Amino acid sequence: MKLIEQIIQKMRVKRYSANTIKTYASCLQLFFKYFEGADTANLNREDIISYMDDLVQRGYSKSAQNQYINAIKFYYEKHLGRERTFYFIERPFKDQRVPIVLSKAETQRLFHAVENLKHRTILYTIYGCGLRISELINLKMSDIDREYMCLWIRKGKGNKDRQIPVSLKLLELLERYYKVYKPTVYLINGQNGLQYSSGSIQKIIKVASQRASIQKHVTPHTLRHSFATHLLENGTDLRCIQSILGHNDIKTTQIYTHVTSAHLNNIKNPFDDMEIL
């Protein structure tokens, strides 16, 4: 069995998500190709630092560099069974970018720009539950708990389950959607009852934002960011938002405090005391 196949098999045994397996396998294929002819099991720290520097020189983003680090660490620590101290690379600092969000009015315009019931259900569900696009396409009919008015996200990011409250309006929309499309396994059913593609969802949102004349760059994740920001503006506790979004670290959730404008409305601008000539 080829080395990369052995690593993939080990990731499956350890219950890594399909997305993580795909990402790590891709990273390691390029890593092994870079060191083709060399004994990768016995590379030293300087060799790997040099490889990381090459990625930077080729314009790889910081997030991509982090993915390579994680994949390489899996190879040495999980596959080869080396001690964690064997391999250490200083991780790049992440850019602290404020996420793009839509105002409530812009969000409503976006929804109004969609006529197809399935497409509208996709947008409402992403926004109304703050879902990642992968969580939506993996959502199954059995994950909807109508009695407790919630959704169960199974094996979300970090392979964790979480519970999300659902509004009555969204449940009513899902009922209408069900009567028309009659999904059996996945909530958003694609061709032959299979999963809906993430590319199709991205295209739906792109077209809708153009029809709604929204100048911002709108993606599925923009709806998630907007949902979190609107919750914060409505006075929802930050810890509750963290739980709904499935963030491991509260610092990730705190980024939305830099986006919301609710606190700005209570600030008295000193210019208001100036006399206009």
N, C-alpha and C positions, 0 to 999 in steps of 0.2 A: 504494500500500500504506500502511495506517495506520502511525503511528509505533510503536505498541506491537507490531504484527506484525513490523515491521522489527527491533526489538530482540530479539524472541523468535527470529527467524531467525538473528540474529547469535550468540545464546547457543547455538543448536543447532550452528552451524558450529564454535563454539569447544568443543563437546563438554561443555557443562554438563549436569549430571544433570537428569532430568525434574522432580524435586522442587525443585531450585534454580530452574529456569526458571519453574515454576508460582508459586513464592514471589516471585521478583523481578517477574514480570509483574503479580501482584496488588498488590504494593507500588507499582509505578510507575503503575498505573492510578489509584490513589487520589492519588498525588503529582500527576499531570497534572490530575486533576479539581480538586484544591485550588487549582491555579494556572491554572484554566480561563480563557482569554482573554488570558493573559500569554505572553510568549515564553520558554518554559522553558529554551531553549538559552542565554539570556543572564541568567539569574538570578544574583545575587551570593551570597556566603557568608552575609550577614545574612538574606537571604530564606529560605535553607534552614535556618538556625539557628532562625528564627521558626517554620518548619514543624515542626521537631523539638520545639520547645517546645509547640506545639499538640498533638502526639501525647502528650507527657507529661501535659498538662492533661486529655486525654481518657482517661487511665488506661492507656495502652499500656505493656507490660512492657519491661524493659531489653533482653531478648532480641529482642523485636519491633522495638524502636528500632534495634538493631544490624542487623536484616534490612533495614530501610528504608535505613540508611546504605549498606550493601553494594549494594543495588539502585540507589540514586541514583549511587553511585560508578561502577557499571557504565555507567549512561547517559552520564555525562559523560566518563569516561576511556576506555571501550572502544568505545561507540557513536559519540560525538562526537569521540573521538581527542584529548581535552584532556590536558594534562600532569597528573600526579598532584598537583603542587603547587597546581594551580588550585583544588582543592576539598579542604578539610580541616575535619573536625568532630571534636571531642574525644568519643571514644566513652564511653558510660556504663560504670562499673565493674559487673562481674557480681556478683550476690549470691553469697557463698560459702556455699552451703547444703550441708549434709551429706546425701548421698543416703539414701533409705529402703532398707534391705536386710532380707531375711529371714534368720533363723538357719537352720542346716542342718535342724533339726527342723521349722521352719515350712515350709521348701521341700519337705520330704518329705510333710508333711500336704497341701500344695497339690497335689502330684502324685497322692496317693492319692484326692483328691476328684474326680478326672477319670476317667471310665470309658471314654469313646469313644476308640478307638485313634488316630484322626487328631488329636483334640484333645490327647491325651497326647503324641503325637509332636511337636506344635507346641511345647508347654511344655518338653519335654525338650531339644529342639534349641536353643531360645532360651537356656535356662539352660546346657546342656552345652557350648555354643560361645560364649556371651557375645555373642549377636547383637543387633543393632538390629532392630526389627520390619520395617523396609524391606529389610534384608538377607535376612531369612527369606523374605519373600514373593517376592523376586527370585531366590532360590536355585533353580538348575536341576539336573536329574539329572546333567548332565555336569560339574557342579561338585564332585561327590563322588568323591574319589580313594580307593578301597578299599585299593589296594595300599600306599599310604603313610599310610593312616588319617588323612586330613585333608579339610577343605573348602576350596574356593577361593571367596573373596568377590570378585566382579567389580564393579568400579566402585562401591565402598562410598563412605562419606562422604569428600568431597574428591576423588572420582572415582579412587580408588586401589584396586588389587588387594591382597589379603593372603591368607595361608595360615593355617588354624586347625587345630590337632591335634584329633582326634576319638577319644573313648574307644571301646574295643571294645564296651562295653555299648550305647552309642548306635548304633553301626553295626549291631548285632544287632537293635535296635528298628526301625531304618530298613529293614532287610531284611523284617521282619514287616509293617511298614506297606506296603512296596512290593508284597508278595504279595497284600494285600487290596485296595489302592486303585489299583495299577498306574499311577502317574503317568508321563507321557510326556515332557513338557517341564519344567514347574515341579515341584519336589519336593513342595510342598504345593499340590495342584491344587484349584482351585475349580470352579465350574460350567463345563461344556464344555471342561475342561482349561485354563482361564484361571487367572490369579493369584488366590490367596486374598485376601480383603479384610482390611485392617488393623483395621477396625471389628469384624469377626467375632472376630478374635484377642483384641481388648481385652475383648469381651463374655465370651469363654470364661474369661479370667483373672479377671474380676470375679465371675462365678458361682462359679468354683472357690474363690476366696478366701473367699466367703461361706459355702460349704459346709464349708470347713476351719476356720471360725470365727477367721479371722485379722483382727485389728482394724486392722492397718496398711492404708494406701492402696496396693494392689498393682496395678501396671501391667506391660506387657511389659518396660519398661526396668528395673523393679524386679528382674526375674530376671537381667538383664545386670549390674546393680549387685551383686546377691547372688553371682553367679558370680565376679566380680572379687574381692570381699571374701573369699570362701571360698578362692580361690587364694592370696591373701595370707596367710590364716590357716594354710594348709598349707605355707607357707614358700617359695612361688614368688617368684622374683626380680621386682622391680618393672618392670624393663626387658622381661622376657618378657611380663608382663601388658599392658604398653603395646603391644607388638607384636600380641598376640592380639586386643586390643580395637580396634586401629587408631587409637590416639590419636597426633596429631602431636606434642603437647607432653607431656613426662613430668609436668608440673605437673597436668595433667588426671587422670592416673593416681594421683597422690599423694593425691588426695582420699580414696581408700580407706584410707589409713593412719589417717585420723580416725574411721573406722567400725569397723575390726576391733577385737575385744576381746582378741585373743591376747596383745598386749603388756601389757594391764592385769592379766592373771593373774600376771605376774611382779612386780607392784608390792606391796610390803608396806605396808599401811595403818597409820599410826601409832596409829590408834584401837585396833588389836589389842593394843597394849602398855598400854592403860589398864585399870584395875581397875574392874569393874562393881559398883556398890554395890547 
